[in-house]
């Protein structure tokens, strides 16, 4: 997307009476319905295997939800386009009709063949809908920055990160979990594993939080203090607006490193699958919550569990807050290693200091490598011939 088009869709005032709100609802919902219709048409390729038993059991419910979403989207699009004369409402109506054409061709749940690769379109749609329904109202009623718009600057880039990270779940698992599993199968048996698995699930859950956060604390700190790693992590800090979508802005190199380091102790210590599943759900929701635009302070809890106040200071570009609050969940690690910063007021200014990072999703992917590519060209590039 060009900078001109991005500017047209960012910082839009969703004022009532102009058809913008209905157009936004129509466009957003119709796009999600289009993804959903494609999942119904190509379930063996586009859906997540772990969720397929749920779809088979409640097929009618999911299909009815798809049809209801298409109907609502078409209604808002028609209202915006016809009554308010808003062309974006017309676009939403067209997308809703396209989703209806695709979705109406499916009558019964198909038999799913086994395929080696899948793209989690369903995972993207479900999580986006659930998180939007939770966090948009939450940020609306309890906003730390009430002036910040829902469609603030950078939201298109962040939604691309959100989509990429959810649809590419199999790719990330293949590049992180598979190498660890292969390596561990060639190691001698760990005597700690039976002792860990004999513990109650709730205790394993707590131990997971403690152990994984300790390892990710040091990785996170290294990303700030090692220049090569910082260039990748700076992408995450480039956002100047904190909300639930900002948590998705992560360079693929950082995602792979973080998931590898976080997954390693889980497999080495042999935590039970139920504890790991509960941990992944909790920590994923918590990571989004601490980035959200909310004013909650939690006076006592904030020293036990990382809160939005705590993590917003980590993103702050104010000088005293730079390179502070590395812990993802347990602030006590920052207290022990003297990297905590929690003044009596809330953070308000965000973004990187001394770096001009582009807004484009593609340009942000290549930005960390440009410095080294320039050096490579200077060292090994052909010298210019004298004119």
C-alpha positions in Angstrom: 0.0 0.0 0.0 1.4 3.4 -1.0 1.9 6.2 1.5 -0.9 8.1 -0.2 -3.5 5.3 0.2 -2.3 4.6 3.8 -2.9 8.3 4.7 -6.4 8.1 3.4 -7.3 5.2 5.7 -5.5 6.3 8.8 -6.6 8.9 11.3 -10.1 8.8 9.8 -12.7 10.6 12.0 -15.6 8.1 12.4 -18.2 10.9 12.8 -21.9 9.9 13.0 -24.1 11.1 10.2 -21.6 10.9 7.3 -21.8 7.2 6.6 -18.2 6.6 7.8 -19.1 4.4 10.8 -21.4 2.2 8.7 -18.9 2.0 5.9 -16.1 1.0 8.3 -18.3 -1.7 9.9 -19.3 -3.0 6.4 -15.8 -3.1 5.0 -14.3 -4.7 8.1 -17.0 -7.3 8.6 -17.3 -8.1 4.8 -13.5 -8.7 4.6 -13.7 -11.1 7.6 -16.7 -12.8 6.0 -14.8 -13.2 2.8 -12.0 -14.9 4.7 -14.6 -17.1 6.5 -16.2 -18.1 3.2 -12.9 -19.1 1.8 -12.3 -21.2 4.9 -15.6 -23.0 4.2 -14.6 -23.6 0.6 -11.0 -24.8 1.2 -11.0 -26.0 4.8 -8.2 -28.5 4.4 -5.8 -25.7 3.3 -7.0 -22.6 5.1 -8.2 -23.8 8.5 -6.2 -24.8 11.6 -6.2 -28.6 12.2 -6.6 -28.2 16.0 -9.9 -26.3 15.4 -11.4 -28.5 12.8 -13.2 -30.9 15.3 -14.9 -27.8 16.7 -16.2 -26.9 13.2 -17.4 -30.4 12.5 -19.3 -30.5 15.8 -20.9 -27.0 15.5 -20.9 -26.7 11.7 -24.4 -25.2 11.6 -23.6 -22.5 14.2 -20.5 -21.4 12.3 -22.2 -21.3 9.0 -25.2 -19.4 10.4 -22.7 -16.9 11.9 -21.1 -16.5 8.5 -24.4 -15.8 6.8 -25.4 -13.4 9.6 -22.1 -11.5 9.3 -22.6 -11.2 5.5 -26.2 -9.9 6.0 -25.1 -7.3 8.6 -22.2 -6.2 6.5 -24.4 -5.8 3.4 -27.0 -3.9 5.4 -24.4 -1.4 6.7 -22.8 -1.1 3.3 -26.1 -0.4 1.6 -27.1 2.2 4.1 -23.7 4.0 3.8 -23.7 3.8 0.0 -27.3 4.6 -0.7 -28.4 6.8 2.1 -25.1 8.6 3.0 -23.6 8.5 -0.5 -20.3 7.1 0.8 -18.3 5.2 -1.7 -16.6 3.0 0.9 -20.0 1.7 1.9 -20.4 0.6 -1.7 -17.0 -1.2 -1.5 -18.2 -3.0 1.7 -21.4 -4.0 0.0 -19.5 -5.5 -3.0 -17.2 -7.5 -0.7 -20.3 -8.7 1.3 -21.9 -9.9 -2.0 -18.6 -11.6 -3.0 -18.6 -13.4 0.4 -22.2 -14.4 -0.1 -21.5 -15.9 -3.5 -18.6 -17.9 -2.2 -20.3 -18.9 1.1 -23.7 -19.9 -0.3 -22.0 -22.7 -2.4 -21.3 -24.7 0.8 -24.2 -26.8 2.1 -22.6 -29.5 4.3 -19.4 -30.0 6.2 -16.9 -31.5 3.8 -14.6 -34.4 4.5 -11.1 -33.0 5.1 -8.2 -34.7 3.4 -4.8 -34.6 5.1 -2.4 -32.0 3.6 1.1 -31.1 4.7 0.5 -27.4 4.8 -2.2 -25.1 6.0 -2.8 -21.4 6.4 -4.7 -20.4 9.6 -7.2 -18.0 8.0 -9.8 -19.2 10.5 -7.4 -18.5 13.4 -6.9 -15.0 12.1 -10.6 -14.3 11.8 -11.7 -15.8 15.1 -9.0 -14.1 17.2 -9.4 -10.7 15.5 -13.2 -10.7 16.1 -12.8 -11.8 19.7 -10.1 -9.4 20.6 -11.8 -6.5 18.8 -15.0 -7.2 20.7 -13.1 -7.1 24.0 -10.5 -4.3 23.5 -12.2 -1.7 21.3 -15.0 -1.2 24.0 -12.5 -1.5 26.8 -10.3 1.2 25.3 -13.3 3.3 24.5 -14.6 3.3 28.1 -11.3 3.4 30.0 -8.9 5.1 27.5 -5.6 6.4 28.9 -5.5 8.7 25.8 -9.1 9.6 24.9 -8.0 11.6 21.9 -6.5 8.6 20.2 -8.6 7.4 17.3 -9.5 3.8 16.6 -8.1 4.2 13.1 -4.9 5.9 14.4 -1.7 6.3 12.4 -0.1 2.9 11.8 -3.1 0.7 12.3 -3.0 -0.6 8.8 0.6 -1.7 9.3 -0.2 -3.3 12.6 -3.2 -5.2 11.2 -0.9 -6.6 8.6 1.4 -7.8 11.3 -1.5 -9.3 13.1 -2.7 -11.1 10.0 0.8 -12.4 9.1 1.5 -13.7 12.6 -1.8 -15.6 12.8 -2.0 -17.0 9.3 1.7 -18.0 9.4 1.3 -20.0 12.6 2.4 -23.2 10.9 5.5 -21.5 9.5 6.6 -20.2 12.9 6.0 -23.6 14.5 8.0 -25.3 11.8 11.0 -22.9 12.3 11.0 -23.0 16.1 9.2 -26.0 17.6 10.3 -28.6 15.1 14.1 -28.0 15.5 13.7 -28.1 19.3 11.7 -31.3 19.2 14.3 -32.9 16.9 17.2 -31.8 19.1 15.5 -33.0 22.3 14.8 -36.5 20.9 18.5 -37.0 20.6 19.3 -35.9 24.1 19.5 -38.3 27.1 16.3 -38.5 29.2 15.9 -35.6 31.6 15.4 -36.8 35.2 13.5 -33.6 36.0 10.7 -34.3 33.6 8.8 -36.9 35.6 9.0 -34.7 38.7 7.6 -31.7 36.8 4.8 -33.7 35.2 3.8 -35.2 38.6 2.9 -31.8 39.9 -0.6 -30.3 39.6 -1.5 -28.4 36.4 -2.0 -25.1 38.2 1.5 -25.4 39.8 3.1 -26.2 36.4 1.3 -23.1 35.0 2.9 -20.9 37.6 6.3 -22.4 37.0 5.9 -21.8 33.3 5.3 -18.1 33.9 8.4 -17.9 36.1 10.8 -19.9 34.0 9.8 -18.6 30.6 9.7 -15.0 31.7 13.2 -15.3 33.2 14.6 -16.5 29.8 12.6 -13.9 27.8 13.7 -11.1 30.2 17.4 -11.7 29.2 16.5 -12.0 25.5 14.5 -8.8 25.6 17.3 -7.0 27.4 19.8 -8.3 24.8 17.6 -6.9 22.1 18.0 -3.5 23.6 21.7 -3.7 24.5 23.1 -5.5 21.4 23.0 -3.2 18.4 22.4 -6.0 15.8 19.4 -7.4 17.8 18.1 -3.9 18.5 17.6 -3.1 14.8 15.0 -5.9 14.7 13.4 -5.0 18.1 13.2 -1.3 17.1 10.4 -2.2 14.7 8.2 -3.1 17.7 9.1 0.3 19.4 8.5 2.3 16.2 4.8 2.7 17.0 3.9 6.1 18.5 0.4 5.0 19.6 -0.2 2.3 22.2 -3.2 0.1 21.8 -4.2 -3.6 21.5 -3.0 -3.8 17.9 0.4 -2.4 18.7 1.4 -5.6 20.3 1.4 -7.3 16.9 4.2 -5.1 15.4 7.1 -7.6 15.6 9.7 -8.3 13.0 9.7 -11.9 11.9 13.3 -12.4 13.1 12.3 -11.2 16.6 9.3 -13.5 16.6 11.4 -16.5 15.7 14.0 -15.7 18.3 11.5 -15.1 21.1 9.4 -18.2 20.3 12.5 -20.4 20.2 13.8 -19.1 23.5 10.4 -19.3 25.1 9.7 -22.8 23.8 13.1 -24.3 24.8 12.5 -24.5 28.6 8.9 -25.8 28.0 10.2 -28.9 26.1 13.4 -29.3 28.2 11.4 -29.5 31.5 8.5 -31.5 30.0 5.6 -29.4 31.2 2.2 -31.1 30.7 0.3 -30.2 27.5 -2.7 -28.8 29.5 -0.4 -26.4 31.4 1.3 -25.3 28.2 -2.0 -24.7 26.5 -3.4 -22.6 29.4 -0.1 -20.7 29.6 -0.2 -19.9 25.8 -3.8 -18.6 26.0 -3.1 -16.5 29.1 0.2 -15.0 28.0 -1.1 -14.2 24.5 -4.1 -12.3 26.0 -1.9 -10.6 28.6 0.6 -9.4 26.0 -2.2 -7.7 24.1 -3.6 -6.2 27.3 -0.4 -4.6 28.5 -0.1 -2.7 25.2 -3.7 -1.5 25.2 -4.8 2.1 25.6 -6.3 1.8 29.1 -5.7 3.9 32.2 -5.8 1.1 34.8 -3.0 1.4 37.3 -3.5 -1.6 39.8 -1.6 0.0 42.7 -0.6 -3.2 44.4 -0.9 -5.8 41.7 1.5 -3.9 39.4 4.5 -5.1 41.4 3.5 -8.7 41.0 2.3 -8.8 37.4 3.2 -6.6 34.5 0.4 -4.1 33.8 -0.3 -1.7 31.0 1.3 1.1 33.1 4.4 -0.9 33.6 4.8 -1.9 29.9 3.9 1.5 28.5 6.9 2.9 30.3 9.0 0.3 28.5 7.7 1.8 25.2 8.1 5.4 26.4 10.6 7.6 24.5 11.2 9.7 27.6 14.9 9.5 28.6 14.6 8.1 32.1 12.4 5.3 30.8 14.6 4.1 27.9 15.9 0.5 28.4 13.7 -0.2 31.4 11.0 -2.7 32.3 12.1 -5.7 30.2 9.9 -8.3 32.0 6.9 -9.5 30.0 5.0 -10.8 33.1 7.0 -10.6 36.3 8.2 -7.0 37.2 10.3 -8.5 40.1 13.0 -9.5 37.6 13.4 -5.8 36.7 13.6 -5.0 40.4 16.3 -7.6 41.0 18.4 -6.6 38.0 17.8 -2.9 38.6 16.0 -2.1 35.3 12.6 -1.0 36.7 11.1 2.4 36.1 7.7 3.2 37.6 7.1 6.9 38.4 3.8 8.2 39.8 2.5 9.4 36.4 1.6 7.5 33.2 3.7 7.4 30.1 2.5 9.6 27.2 5.2 9.7 24.5 6.2 6.7 22.5 8.4 5.7 19.6 12.1 5.1 18.9 14.7 7.8 19.6 17.3 8.6 16.9 15.9 6.3 14.3 13.6 7.0 11.4 11.8 3.8 10.7 9.4 3.7 7.7 5.7 3.0 8.2 5.3 0.4 5.5 5.1 -3.3 6.5 7.5 -4.4 3.7 9.9 -1.5 4.3 10.0 -2.3 8.0 10.9 -5.9 7.2 14.0 -4.8 5.1 15.0 -1.9 7.4 17.1 -3.8 9.9 19.3 -5.2 7.0 19.9 -2.0 5.2 22.9 -0.9 7.4 24.6 -4.2 6.7 23.7 -4.4 3.1 25.2 -0.9 2.6 28.5 -2.0 4.3 28.5 -5.1 2.1 28.2 -3.1 -1.1 30.9 -0.6 0.1 33.3 -3.5 0.7 32.5 -5.9 -2.1 30.8 -3.7 -4.7 32.4 -2.9 -8.0 34.3 0.4 -7.9 32.9 3.0 -10.3 34.9 3.5 -13.5 36.4 7.0 -13.9 34.4 9.1 -16.4 
